[in-house]
Amino acid sequence: MQAANTGGAAGADVDSDPPEEEPSGARTVAVASGIGILGIVLLNVAAVVVVLGGETAGFELVEDGGGIAPLPGLAVNGVGQILAFGGLALGYLRYRGYDLASARAYLGVRLLSLRELGAVVGGFVGMIVLLAVVSAIVSLFSSPADNVAAQNAAENPDAIPAMIVIMLLIVGPFEELLYRGIVQTRLRERFAPVVGIVTASVVFASVHAAGALTGTATEILTTVAVLFVVSLVLGGLYEYTGNLVVPAVVHGLFNSFQLAGIYFTESGTIGALAL
């Protein structure tokens, strides 16, 4: 479905100067996918830089066992996402010649209307139901991989309120900025909506295998498949509303709901598929 408003996934509808030469379909997919993959690479680099910088400044981020302490780890991940995903998105938009106003129009960033608030509620409920159904189906064939964030939450329930804040204010917005706002919109400049949604969801789900999931190859592939199906809802919401704020809010709520489940049950299973 074509977005009802200008901006957002229907980026081709925005009033902007068209490229001098139409890129090939293969090049568009390569560029969009490359941006998504580069994002997760930069996230890991940014995390290392933040940790080293914090240690140099005298902050005790690393525990005796070698891992990062729960609350500092949250700060590292949050700052890393802002630097990696936000920095990459900003660099891409600047390279394309967008200033702040035209970038907001290109991405579709605006306050939610009543219709879009309804889309947030419907999308959030739909993702929860879809997760339950798809997880039940795939559990007949394979167990899911362990999610590192969910494991940390289960082992450190006192850190969950802070994790929820980060999910709502950083993870949801910045992951959607890169994977829906940049990757999906880039694909939509060349392809039909379904191609943009599906391809962006493939990239988005696949990058979670790098560091976010642990287990056997089968378990990781199973979890990536579930994440792909669930992330289609985020892509569909973006295409339908043309407002990047909608999937950003739904994404944050979806992860927060699962973390809240861990907090109240002190079990990591409900959060095993957090995005």
N, C-alpha and C positions, 0 to 999 in steps of 0.2 A: 504494500500500500504506500502510495506517495505521501510524504509528510505533509500535514495540513498547513504548516507554516514554513516560511523561508528559513534557511539555516539548517543546522543539524545534519542528519544523514543525507538529506536532499541537498548536499552541498553544491551540486551543479546548478541549482536554481538561484543561488545567491548572485546578486549583481556584482560581478568581479571580472577583471580582464581575463579572457580565456588564454590558455597556453598557446604559444606560437605554433607548436607542432603537437598533434594528438599522439600521446604515448600509446604504445601497443598494449594489448591486454596482458601479455606476459610480463611486460615491464611494470605495469601498474601493480600486479599481484606481487612481484618481487620487491618493489619499493615498499608497499604497504606491509608485507610480511616482514621485511627487513627492519622496518621501524619497530614493529612489535617485538621482534627478537632482540634488537639492540636495546630496547627498554629494559629487559630483564638483565642483560649483561651490565648495563650502566647501573642498575639497582644494586647489584652485587659489588661493583666497584665503589659506588657511593657509600655503601655500608662499611666497607673496609676503611675508606678514607675517614668516615665519621668516627669509627672506633679508634683508629690511630690518632686522629686529632684530639679526641676526648682523652685518651690515655696520656698524650703529650701535655695536655692542659691540666692534668692532675686528677681527672675524673676516673673513679674506679668502675669501669664498665665490665671488665672480664672477671669472672669468679675464679676461685682456686682450681676448679676442675677444667678450666679452659673455655667454658661457654660464657655467653653474655648473660648477665643477671636479668631477670624478667622485665622490670620497669625500664632500665637503661636499654634493653633490647627493643622495647616498644619505641623508645625515642629514636634509636638508630634506624629502625625500619621506617618510621614516619618521616624523618629527615631525609632518608635515602629515597623514598618515593617522591618527595617534593623535588629533590635535586635531579633524580634520574628521569622520572616520567614528566614532571613539570618542565624541567630544563630541555628535554628532548622535544616536547610538544612546542615549547616556545621557540626553540631553534628552528624547527621545521616551519612554523608559521612565519617567522622572520625571513627565512630563506625564500618562502613563497611570496613575500612582499606584503604581508598583512600587518596593519597596525592594530591597535587595541580594539577600535570600533569594528573594523572589518573582520577581525578574528572572531569577535563575539557573534557576528552575523553568520560567519562561515560555520562555526561550531554549533550555533543555536544555543546561546547561554542567556537565559532571562528568567524572571520570576515566574513561578508556577501559576497558571490559571486554574479555575475550578475544574475544568475538564482534565487538565494535566494532573491535578491532585487526585482525581478519580483514577487516572492511569497509574499513578504511584501505588495507590491502595490495591487496585486490581493486579498490577504486576507483582507486587510483593506477595500477595496471597497466592497468585498463580505459580510463582517460583517455589514457594514452600510446598504446595501440593505436588507440583511436577517433580521436585526433588524426592519426595516420599515415594511417588509412584515409580520413577525411574530407578531409584535405589533398590526398591523391593524387587524389581524385575532383574536387575543385574546381579543382585545377591544370590539368585538362583544358579548363577554360573561362576561367580568369582567374588571374593571379599574385596572391599575397597582398600586403597593404600592409606597409610596413616598421614594425617595432615599435621605438619610441624607446629603451626599456630594453634591448632586444636589441642595437641599434646601439651604444649606449654601452658595453655589456658587451664587444662584439667589438672596439671601439676601445681599451678600457681593461681588458684581461684581468686585470691585477693587482688590480682592484677587485672581481672576481667573488666571491671568498670572503666579502667583507663584504656583497655583494648577496645571497648565499645566506642569510646569517644574518638579514638584514632580511626576506627572503621568508618564512622559517620563523617568525620571532618577531613580525613586524608585518604584512606584506602579507597573508599567508594568514589570520591570525586577525581582523584588523580589516576586511578586505573581506568575509569571511564573516559577521562580526558584523552588518554593515549589510545586505548583500544577501540573505543567507539568514536570519540571525537576526531582523532587523527586517522587511525587505520581504516575504520569503516567508512568514514567520509571520503577518504582518498579512493577507496574502491568504488564508492558510489558515483564518483566523477566519470567512471568508465563503464560500469556494469549496472545491471538491474538491481533493485533492492535486495532480492533474495541472495544474490551472489555476494553482495557486500556483507550482509548479515552473517551468512554461513562462513565465509572466509575469515572474517574478523573473529568469529566465535572459535574457529579452529585454531587460529593463532593464540587467542586469549587463553583457551583451555590448555593448549600444548605447553605454553611457557610455565605453567604451574608445575610441570614435571621437574623443572630445574630448581631444586632446593626446597620447594614447598611440600613435596610429597616424598614419602619413604615407603619402601616395600619391594616386592618382586616386580618384574617387568609387567606381568599380567595384571597385578593389582594396580600399578600406576596407570596402565593403559585403560583399565576399567574406570578408574576415577576420572581420568581425562575425558573419557567418553561421556560420563555423567555431567561433568562440568560444561562440556560442549553443549549438551542438550539444554541445561539450565541457562547458560549464557545466551542462548538464542532469544530468550525472553527479553534480556537487556537490549540486544540489537533490535528486536522488534519494537520495543517501546521507543527507542530513539528514532527509528524510521517513522513510526506512527505519529509521534508528537513533534519531531524536529527540535526538541529541547533537550540538551545534554544534561540538564539538571535532573530530569526524570530518571534516567537509568542510574545516575550518580546517587540519588537518594535511595532508590530501590536496592542498589548494590550494598550500600552502607547498612540499610535496615536488615537485609537478608543475612549478612554476616553477623550483625549484632544480635539478631534473633537466635542464631545458633550458639553464640557465645553466652547469651543469657540462659539457654538451655543447659550448657555446661555448668554455669554458675549455680543453678538451682538443683542440678542432679549430681554434680561433681563427677560426671562421666564424659569422656572424650568422644563417644561415638556419634552424638548428634552433630558435632562440629567437624567430622572427618572430611566433609566435602566443602568446607568454607572456601569462597572464591578469593 
